[in-house]
Amino acid sequence: MTGDGHGQFTSTTTPVLGAAVTTQFVGATAGFLDGDKKADPVIITTNSNGDPNLTVMLSSSGSPPEAATYTIGSSPGGVVLADLDGKNGLDIAVSDAAGSVYMLWNDGSGAFAVSSPIATGLGAHGIAAGDLDQDGQIDLVTADSTANTVTLLFNRNGFTNAGMPLGVGMNPVGVAVGDVTGDGVPDLVVTNQKDSTVSVYFNKADHTGGFLRGSDVAVYGAGRVALADLNGDGASEILVAGGGPLELIPALGGHKLGPVLHYDTNGAFAVTTGDLDGDGKLDVATGGFAGFVTLP
């Protein structure tokens, strides 16, 4: 869907992947991958044999964009973009349910080299990026739906399975990194699908990547999660989409969270945030039974 800058959107039906590429959509994101200041889509699908593919479409290559396809893992669950090596722009990290993460290293032109798998907990699904230990390098975290853990992958001139996996609720599927406390360092938020809870880990802010677990929060349904400072107080609210109403957990500063608020979006399965109407304030968008819904 393309926006007009004022909160109105137009859907497009132009095929960009081709019938031979996709039989099932898994996930997608977009970012500036080749330095031309045009957002480039990254899409994970499965082909007719059930094999996963990651497709990068460079917006500079024309309309529709030229697609480059990469083979990654056996059962990918999530994808995130971040400059993981400090050079050549945004790289791609993909979680795989076999218990691993694949890196796709950007050469600066929007072409990528696929790494060997890096171990995580079994059932790696959601994935997020952030500087967890305040060393200036971007780390990764996965939500491991089978192991019932989150795995911290610290980037210390390369990635290792450093630190013990953190226990969460049953069947964690979503994970987000952001400043929930307002202290300027990233915390972890995990959605646990089977027991419909949200687990929050507060960063110790001691440059070790250590975290303190808060009390789990009960929600209607726990699926996708996003963090955003919606009221401008420096602490990010927690937004959860799990198939029912969109749920918002207010951040009250420090380790305090407010009562869960509910917004009727007729079945929200996905949630994201951004300034959709150009007024300088964050908006919320969800996808579900009602289609694409925005909350200004």
Order of alpha helices (4+ residues) and beta strands (2+ residues): beta-beta-beta-beta-beta-beta-beta-beta-beta-beta-beta-beta-beta-beta-beta-beta-beta-beta-beta-beta-beta-beta-beta-beta-beta-beta-beta-beta
